[in-house]
Amino acid sequence: MNVPVAAALIGLAVSLWFGIQAVRELKRDQPGHSHNAAMIHIAMVSLFVPFCVIVLFAYWPK
């Protein structure tokens, strides 16, 4: 496994973790800093996951 593939897989795992935690926080539906941070995390995950998938397709060993 090469470095870009490993980095993309780690990025997907971290994005999954932050996405799950953000959704859990948003389900609590309590205003405050944590709610705002969860909204930002959802936006960051939605931008980072497609990039990781593109890297996986581009660098996957053939």
JOPEMO-V659028 format. One record per backbone hydrogen bond with DSSP energy under -1.0 kcal/mol. CO is the residue of the C=O (numbers start at 1). NH is the residue of the N-H. E is the energy in kcal/mol with one decimal. If there is no record, write none. Layout:
BEGIN
[[CO,NH,E] [CO,NH,E]]
END
This chain:
BEGIN
[[2,6,-2.1] [3,7,-2.8] [4,8,-2.4] [5,9,-2.4] [6,10,-2.3] [7,11,-2.5] [8,12,-2.4] [9,13,-2.1] [10,14,-2.6] [11,15,-2.5] [12,16,-2.4] [13,17,-2.1] [14,18,-2.7] [15,19,-2.7] [16,20,-2.5] [17,21,-2.3] [18,22,-2.3] [19,23,-2.4] [20,24,-2.3] [21,25,-2.0] [22,26,-2.5] [23,27,-1.9] [32,36,-2.0] [33,37,-2.8] [34,38,-2.1] [35,39,-1.9] [36,40,-1.9] [37,41,-2.5] [38,42,-2.2] [39,43,-1.7] [40,44,-2.4] [41,45,-2.7] [42,46,-2.2] [43,47,-1.1] [44,48,-2.3] [45,49,-2.4] [48,52,-2.1] [49,53,-2.3] [50,54,-2.4] [51,55,-2.3] [52,56,-2.2] [53,57,-2.4] [54,58,-2.3] [55,59,-2.4] [56,60,-1.3]]
END
